[in-house]
Structures are given as C-alpha cells and as structure tokens.
Amino acid sequence: MIAFATGPQFVYRHRWTVGDIVMWDNRCTMHRGRPYDDTQRRVLHRTTVSDIANTLEQTGLVAPAAA
C-alpha cells in the first residue's frame, strides 16, 4: 500500500522560493523529511482546526466512536 501511495503520481515536492506558503492536511498526508540548507532561516507555523466530528464521521462513511 505504501509503495502505491508514494508513487510519482501522488507525490508533491516543493521547490521553495521567497514568500512561499505551503499548507497540507495532516489527517490524510504522508510526510517525508528531506535535507535542507540549515544556514537558511525557516519559519514554521502550526494551525489546528476543530469541528464537530472528524471528516469521515461527518460524511457518514464511518460510525462515530463510542463515547
């Protein structure tokens, strides 16, 4: 499954330029750290969004977890 999910048709590799912003949804994203130039400044911000239930529960694809 991992070999399929990480095939070239599903992989995004960003080539950074000044002023870029990249966002992703951690609920359905696989990450892989890559080497980077540690002499360059990096600014990272995390945002968490909350809702009444997870996405699959909202769409009726899975039964809600027991409380």
CORFENJO-V645966 format. One record per pair of residues at least 6 apart in sequence whose ideal C-beta (glycine too) atoms are under 7 Angstrom apart, sorted by the first residue. I is the first residue (numbers start at 1). J is the second residue. D is the distance in whole Angstrom. If there is no record, write none. Layout:
BEGIN
i j d
I J D
I J D
END
This chain:
BEGIN
i j d
5 30 6
6 30 7
14 22 6
27 55 7
53 64 6
56 62 5
57 64 5
END
